[in-house]
């Protein structure tokens, strides 16, 4: 903001305005507290003094420009505009919005102009110069309010980055299985309200934005895990029970995988299960793939079990052994119901009866042993 060359306040006006600046500061603070709901009851005596001081510095900078002491507002930036910038940062830390901040500036400008114009006229400022003075006052208010808004935005951005870093660190600690007291301390540092559960969701990087738009702001985002390639891990709070359906609907069609809800300190279980389901190509919802996940938890052990339970068929011709294995599996799953077995295998019920007879000859009483039946079911499931 540059002072118009034709506007130069007379010395007697400058002398009249200077002493009233502290009073103007008090009146601005009083008006803001009275008229802006966000500030009602929010300012301590110390804060009031701080704001009054800021108003005094800002108006002092304005007066220096208007009196000709400084030809350009840029020269007043160090004490005034920097103070307004810091004020904006403080308001962001206090949780007040830019809307509240700008409302305070509008009210402050009105009060300041009323007092300044009254004193200026009383000191002999020609009425025709008041219009130019008004333009200069409100241009200066724009200057300092812009600085406060910039400070507010910068503080939020900085705080957001810091909090995201703290939440990312917390997420990595959860995945490592760190002790509960360490996790609680990390949650405190991140100002993270601890949920009942966390649910791991593996989401392609390009799809993260739409998912986060629908998820809780307390979701932990981990995008640089070494074991994930172009996939982001989201740890979503409290989407257990009925709430899980809403998360699944958001993830549907995004090539995502959703683990189970687990107590938040044990969320690594959800993550590890989602990873296994992803690697096995089991689809979105791990809760619907529990049997496959259990059966494939130790593929080598399952292969050994299969070889052991099918050992009695090893002496038969390969084609016969294959048909009997197929029939044995269907017999287990259909609990011996021949019609259903025949329908699944596309054979006649008499063929099923014949094959079951062969199996009884091979296995004998083992087909009546619950433990052996369990081993067969796991091996052939």
C-alpha positions as CSV (number, residue, x, y, z in Angstrom):
1,X,0.0,0.0,0.0
2,X,1.5,3.3,-1.1
3,X,0.3,6.7,0.3
4,X,-1.4,8.9,-2.3
5,X,1.1,11.8,-3.0
6,X,-1.7,14.3,-2.4
7,X,-2.5,12.9,1.1
8,X,-0.1,14.2,3.8
9,X,-1.5,14.6,7.3
10,X,-0.7,18.0,8.9
11,X,1.6,17.8,11.9
12,X,-1.2,18.9,14.3
13,X,-3.4,16.0,13.1
14,X,-0.6,13.5,13.5
15,X,0.0,14.8,17.0
16,X,-3.7,14.5,17.8
17,X,-4.0,10.9,16.5
18,X,-0.9,9.5,18.2
19,X,-2.1,9.7,21.8
20,X,-5.5,8.1,21.1
21,X,-4.1,4.9,19.6
22,X,-4.1,3.0,23.0
23,X,-7.7,4.0,23.5
24,X,-8.6,2.9,20.0
25,X,-7.0,-0.5,20.8
26,X,-9.1,-0.9,23.9
27,X,-12.3,0.0,22.0
28,X,-11.4,-2.4,19.1
29,X,-10.9,-5.3,21.6
30,X,-14.2,-4.5,23.4
31,X,-16.2,-4.3,20.1
32,X,-14.7,-7.6,18.8
33,X,-15.4,-9.5,22.0
34,X,-19.0,-8.1,22.0
35,X,-19.9,-8.7,18.4
36,X,-17.9,-11.8,17.2
37,X,-19.3,-15.0,18.8
38,X,-16.0,-16.9,18.4
39,X,-14.3,-14.4,20.7
40,X,-16.8,-14.0,23.4
41,X,-15.3,-15.1,26.6
42,X,-12.2,-16.3,24.8
43,X,-9.7,-13.6,25.6
44,X,-7.9,-13.4,28.9
45,X,-6.6,-10.1,30.2
46,X,-3.2,-10.9,28.8
47,X,-4.6,-11.6,25.4
48,X,-6.5,-8.4,25.4
49,X,-3.3,-6.5,26.1
50,X,-1.6,-8.4,23.3
51,X,-4.4,-7.5,20.8
52,X,-4.4,-3.9,22.0
53,X,-0.7,-3.7,21.4
54,X,-1.1,-5.3,18.0
55,X,-3.7,-2.7,17.1
56,X,-1.5,0.1,18.4
57,X,1.5,-1.1,16.3
58,X,-0.7,-1.5,13.2
59,X,-2.3,1.9,13.5
60,X,1.1,3.4,14.3
61,X,2.4,2.0,11.0
62,X,-0.5,3.5,9.2
63,X,0.1,6.8,10.9
64,X,3.7,6.8,9.8
65,X,2.7,6.3,6.2
66,X,-0.1,8.9,6.3
67,X,2.2,11.5,7.9
68,X,4.9,11.1,5.3
69,X,7.4,9.5,7.7
70,X,7.3,6.5,5.4
71,X,6.3,6.8,1.8
72,X,5.4,3.1,1.4
73,X,3.7,0.6,3.7
74,X,6.5,-1.9,2.9
75,X,8.8,0.1,5.2
76,X,6.3,-0.5,8.0
77,X,6.2,-4.2,7.4
78,X,8.6,-5.4,10.1
79,X,6.7,-4.1,13.2
80,X,3.1,-4.0,11.8
81,X,2.5,-6.6,9.1
82,X,4.8,-9.1,10.8
83,X,2.8,-8.6,14.0
84,X,-0.5,-9.2,12.0
85,X,1.0,-12.4,10.5
86,X,1.9,-13.7,14.0
87,X,-1.6,-12.8,15.2
88,X,-3.0,-15.0,12.4
89,X,-0.8,-17.9,13.5
90,X,-1.9,-17.5,17.1
91,X,-5.5,-17.6,16.1
92,X,-5.0,-20.8,14.1
93,X,-3.4,-22.4,17.2
94,X,-6.4,-21.3,19.3
95,X,-8.7,-23.0,16.9
96,X,-10.5,-20.0,15.5
97,X,-11.3,-19.7,11.8
98,X,-10.3,-17.2,9.3
99,X,-14.0,-16.1,9.1
100,X,-13.8,-15.1,12.8
101,X,-10.5,-13.4,12.2
102,X,-11.8,-11.4,9.3
103,X,-15.0,-10.4,11.1
104,X,-12.7,-9.1,13.9
105,X,-10.8,-7.0,11.4
106,X,-14.0,-5.6,9.9
107,X,-15.3,-4.5,13.3
108,X,-11.9,-3.2,14.2
109,X,-11.7,-1.2,11.0
110,X,-15.1,0.4,11.7
111,X,-14.2,1.3,15.3
112,X,-10.8,2.6,14.4
113,X,-12.1,4.7,11.6
114,X,-14.8,6.2,13.8
115,X,-12.2,7.3,16.4
116,X,-9.5,8.4,13.9
117,X,-11.9,10.5,11.8
118,X,-13.4,12.2,14.8
119,X,-10.0,13.1,16.2
120,X,-8.7,14.2,12.8
121,X,-11.6,16.5,12.2
122,X,-11.3,17.9,15.7
123,X,-7.6,18.6,15.0
124,X,-8.5,20.6,11.9
125,X,-8.3,18.1,9.0
126,X,-10.3,19.5,6.1
127,X,-13.5,17.5,5.4
128,X,-12.5,17.0,1.7
129,X,-9.4,15.1,2.8
130,X,-11.4,12.7,4.9
131,X,-12.4,10.6,1.9
132,X,-8.7,10.1,1.0
133,X,-7.9,9.3,4.6
134,X,-10.7,6.7,4.7
135,X,-9.3,5.0,1.6
136,X,-5.9,4.9,3.2
137,X,-7.2,3.5,6.5
138,X,-9.2,0.7,4.8
139,X,-6.3,-0.1,2.4
140,X,-4.1,-0.5,5.4
141,X,-6.6,-2.7,7.2
142,X,-6.6,-4.9,4.0
143,X,-2.8,-5.1,4.2
144,X,-2.6,-6.3,7.8
145,X,-5.7,-8.6,7.5
146,X,-4.1,-10.3,4.5
147,X,-1.0,-10.8,6.5
148,X,-3.1,-12.4,9.4
149,X,-4.9,-14.7,6.9
150,X,-1.5,-15.8,5.5
151,X,-0.2,-16.5,9.0
152,X,-3.4,-18.4,9.8
153,X,-3.0,-20.6,6.7
154,X,0.7,-21.2,7.2
155,X,0.2,-22.3,10.8
156,X,-2.6,-24.7,9.8
157,X,-0.4,-26.1,7.0
158,X,2.6,-26.5,9.4
159,X,0.5,-28.0,12.1
160,X,-1.1,-30.4,9.6
161,X,2.3,-31.6,8.4
162,X,3.6,-32.1,11.9
163,X,0.5,-34.0,13.0
164,X,0.6,-36.2,9.8
165,X,4.2,-37.0,10.6
166,X,3.3,-37.9,14.2
167,X,0.4,-40.0,13.0
168,X,2.5,-41.8,10.5
169,X,5.0,-42.6,13.2
170,X,2.2,-43.9,15.4
171,X,1.0,-46.1,12.5
172,X,4.5,-47.6,12.1
173,X,4.7,-48.3,15.8
174,X,1.4,-50.1,15.7
175,X,2.5,-52.2,12.8
176,X,5.7,-53.1,14.7
177,X,3.7,-54.1,17.7
178,X,5.3,-51.7,20.1
179,X,4.4,-51.8,23.8
180,X,1.1,-50.3,24.9
181,X,2.6,-47.5,26.9
182,X,4.7,-46.4,24.0
183,X,1.7,-46.5,21.7
184,X,-0.3,-44.4,24.2
185,X,2.4,-41.8,24.4
186,X,2.7,-41.6,20.6
187,X,-1.1,-41.1,20.4
188,X,-0.9,-38.3,22.9
189,X,1.8,-36.6,21.0
190,X,-0.2,-36.8,17.8
191,X,-3.3,-35.5,19.6
192,X,-5.0,-38.6,18.3
193,X,-8.2,-39.7,20.0
194,X,-7.8,-43.4,20.5
195,X,-10.6,-45.4,18.9
196,X,-11.9,-48.8,20.0
197,X,-10.8,-50.5,16.8
198,X,-8.7,-49.9,13.6
199,X,-9.4,-51.5,10.3
200,X,-6.6,-51.9,7.7
201,X,-7.6,-51.0,4.1
202,X,-5.1,-51.4,1.2
203,X,-6.0,-48.9,-1.4
204,X,-4.3,-48.1,-4.7
205,X,-2.5,-44.7,-4.4
206,X,-4.7,-43.2,-7.2
207,X,-7.9,-44.1,-5.2
208,X,-6.9,-42.8,-1.8
209,X,-8.4,-39.3,-2.2
210,X,-12.0,-40.4,-2.7
211,X,-11.7,-42.9,0.1
212,X,-10.3,-40.4,2.6
213,X,-13.0,-37.9,1.7
214,X,-15.5,-40.4,3.1
215,X,-13.4,-41.7,6.1
216,X,-12.8,-40.3,9.5
217,X,-10.2,-37.5,9.8
218,X,-8.5,-39.6,12.5
219,X,-7.6,-42.2,9.8
220,X,-3.9,-43.0,9.8
221,X,-2.3,-42.9,6.3
222,X,0.9,-44.8,5.5
223,X,1.9,-44.4,1.9
224,X,5.6,-45.3,1.9
225,X,5.7,-48.8,3.3
226,X,8.5,-50.8,1.7
227,X,6.4,-53.9,1.2
228,X,3.7,-51.9,-0.7
229,X,4.1,-50.8,-4.3
230,X,1.8,-47.9,-5.3
231,X,-0.6,-49.0,-2.6
232,X,-1.5,-46.9,0.5
233,X,-2.4,-48.4,3.9
234,X,-5.3,-46.7,5.7
235,X,-5.9,-47.5,9.3
236,X,-9.6,-46.5,9.7
237,X,-11.0,-46.0,13.2
238,X,-14.2,-47.5,14.5
239,X,-15.7,-49.1,11.4
240,X,-16.6,-52.3,13.2
241,X,-20.0,-53.9,13.3
242,X,-22.6,-52.2,11.1
243,X,-20.2,-49.4,10.2
244,X,-18.1,-51.9,8.3
245,X,-20.6,-52.0,5.5
246,X,-20.2,-48.3,4.8
247,X,-16.5,-48.6,4.5
248,X,-16.8,-51.6,2.1
249,X,-19.2,-49.6,-0.1
250,X,-16.6,-46.8,-0.4
251,X,-13.9,-49.3,-1.2
252,X,-16.0,-51.3,-3.7
253,X,-14.7,-51.2,-7.2
254,X,-11.4,-49.6,-6.3
255,X,-9.2,-52.8,-6.3
256,X,-8.9,-52.5,-2.5
257,X,-8.6,-55.0,0.3
258,X,-10.2,-54.6,3.7
259,X,-8.9,-56.4,6.8
260,X,-10.9,-57.1,9.9
261,X,-11.6,-54.6,12.7
262,X,-9.2,-55.2,15.6
263,X,-8.4,-53.4,18.9
264,X,-6.4,-50.4,17.8
265,X,-3.1,-51.5,19.4
266,X,-3.5,-54.9,17.5
267,X,-4.2,-53.3,14.1
268,X,-1.1,-55.1,12.7
269,X,-3.3,-58.2,12.6
270,X,-5.7,-56.5,10.3
271,X,-2.9,-55.3,8.1
272,X,-1.2,-58.7,7.9
273,X,-4.5,-60.4,7.0
274,X,-5.2,-57.8,4.3
275,X,-1.8,-58.4,2.9
276,X,-2.3,-62.2,2.8
277,X,-5.7,-61.7,1.1
278,X,-4.2,-59.3,-1.4
279,X,-1.4,-61.6,-2.3
280,X,-3.8,-64.5,-2.7
281,X,-6.3,-62.5,-4.8
282,X,-9.2,-63.2,-2.4
283,X,-11.1,-60.0,-3.1
284,X,-12.2,-57.0,-1.1
285,X,-13.6,-58.4,2.2
286,X,-11.2,-60.6,4.2
287,X,-14.1,-61.5,6.6
288,X,-15.7,-63.4,3.6
289,X,-12.4,-65.3,2.9
290,X,-11.6,-66.7,6.3
291,X,-11.7,-70.3,5.3
292,X,-9.3,-69.7,2.4
293,X,-7.0,-67.6,4.6
294,X,-6.9,-70.3,7.2
295,X,-6.3,-73.1,4.7
296,X,-3.5,-71.1,3.0
297,X,-1.9,-69.8,6.2
298,X,0.9,-72.5,5.9
299,X,0.8,-73.8,2.3
300,X,3.7,-76.2,2.9
301,X,2.0,-77.7,6.0
302,X,-1.2,-78.1,4.1
303,X,0.6,-79.8,1.2
304,X,2.2,-82.3,3.6
305,X,-1.2,-83.0,5.3
306,X,-2.8,-83.6,1.9
307,X,-0.1,-86.0,0.9
308,X,-0.5,-87.8,4.2
309,X,-4.3,-88.3,4.1
310,X,-4.2,-89.3,0.4
311,X,-1.3,-91.8,0.9
312,X,-3.7,-94.8,1.0
313,X,-4.6,-94.0,-2.7
314,X,-1.0,-93.9,-3.9
315,X,-1.1,-97.5,-5.1
316,X,-4.1,-97.0,-7.4
317,X,-4.0,-95.9,-11.0
318,X,-3.6,-92.1,-11.2
319,X,-7.0,-91.7,-13.0
320,X,-8.7,-93.8,-10.3
321,X,-7.0,-92.0,-7.5
322,X,-8.0,-88.6,-9.0
323,X,-11.7,-89.7,-9.2
324,X,-11.8,-91.1,-5.7
325,X,-10.1,-87.9,-4.3
326,X,-12.7,-85.8,-6.0
327,X,-15.5,-88.0,-4.7
328,X,-14.0,-88.0,-1.2
329,X,-13.9,-84.3,-1.1
330,X,-17.6,-84.0,-2.2
331,X,-18.6,-86.7,0.3
332,X,-17.1,-84.7,3.1
333,X,-18.6,-81.4,2.0
334,X,-22.1,-82.8,1.4
335,X,-22.0,-85.0,4.5
336,X,-22.5,-88.2,2.5
337,X,-25.7,-87.2,0.7
338,X,-25.4,-89.2,-2.6
339,X,-27.8,-87.2,-4.7
340,X,-26.0,-83.9,-4.0
341,X,-22.6,-85.6,-4.6
342,X,-23.8,-87.0,-7.9
343,X,-25.2,-83.6,-9.0
344,X,-21.9,-81.8,-8.2
345,X,-19.8,-84.5,-9.9
346,X,-22.2,-85.0,-12.9
347,X,-22.3,-88.8,-12.4
348,X,-25.1,-91.3,-11.5
349,X,-25.8,-91.9,-7.8
350,X,-24.9,-95.5,-8.3
351,X,-21.5,-94.4,-9.5
352,X,-21.2,-92.4,-6.3
353,X,-22.2,-95.5,-4.3
354,X,-19.6,-97.6,-6.0
355,X,-16.8,-95.0,-5.4
356,X,-17.7,-94.6,-1.7
357,X,-17.4,-98.4,-1.5
358,X,-13.9,-98.2,-2.9
359,X,-13.0,-95.5,-0.5
360,X,-14.2,-97.6,2.5
361,X,-12.1,-100.5,1.3
362,X,-9.1,-98.2,1.2
363,X,-9.6,-96.2,4.4
364,X,-11.6,-98.7,6.5
365,X,-12.6,-97.4,9.9
366,X,-10.8,-94.1,9.4
367,X,-13.8,-92.7,7.7
368,X,-15.6,-93.0,11.0
369,X,-12.9,-91.3,13.0
370,X,-13.7,-87.6,13.8
371,X,-10.0,-86.6,13.9
372,X,-9.3,-88.2,10.6
373,X,-12.3,-86.6,9.0
374,X,-11.1,-83.2,10.3
375,X,-7.7,-83.9,8.7
376,X,-9.4,-84.9,5.4
377,X,-11.6,-81.8,5.4
378,X,-8.7,-79.4,6.0
379,X,-6.5,-81.1,3.4
380,X,-9.2,-81.3,0.7
381,X,-11.3,-78.2,1.7
